[in-house]
Amino acid sequence: MRKVNGSFLIAATVASGVLWAATIELRRPLPKHLATTEPSDRAALILPLQVDAAAFRQLQQELTADRIDVRMQPTNTNEAEKPLAVLVDASQIVRLIVPLDPAGGTIPAAVTNAARQWAAGRDAFVTHCGHCHGDDGLETTYANIKTMKAISTRLTDQKILDGAAEFGAVEVSSWSPQQRADLLLFIRGL
């Protein structure tokens, strides 16, 4: 796996060459070899097979309340590659990528915290922004509403928050720093 311009290039190798290669990118569909064919209305956190089974079951229980399914499948197959935890929304769009330490099979608290923060940001976005922008940030039918797709590549976090208050009638100044951080983490994946 190589990080290329914010994306992760992963490949499974065979003795004579590459069997498949795929890029895992934010805001892009999950590569077909990782996507599930089962329809779901929930987000999913995909963990590599190297994760300890007991830690996996515990994380499943912890994230149930956040409406995030947890599944184990290979996110890489080359032992030299750093494993990834990948969070996808119900449409199988990659929303969060967290590189993991290949040693040990534990799930770092950072993965659990990031998944929970994303879920809290999703809930805040749907509640406060979704009526105009749609739950996925792509709605543009209201007057002067622009798509939120890849907005974090165009605007700073502060400009996004300022715009929410100025144009969106969402007063985020009364929100805690954690609530604003949750919302911004979700928006960065749009």
PyMOL commands that set and color helices and strands:
alter all, ss='L'
color gray80, all
select helices_A, chain A and resi 53-64+109-128+130-133+151-153+157-166+177-188
alter helices_A, ss='H'
color red, helices_A
select strands_A, chain A and resi 2-4+7-14+17-24+43-47+68-72+84-88+94-99
alter strands_A, ss='S'
color yellow, strands_A
deselect
rebuild
show_as cartoon
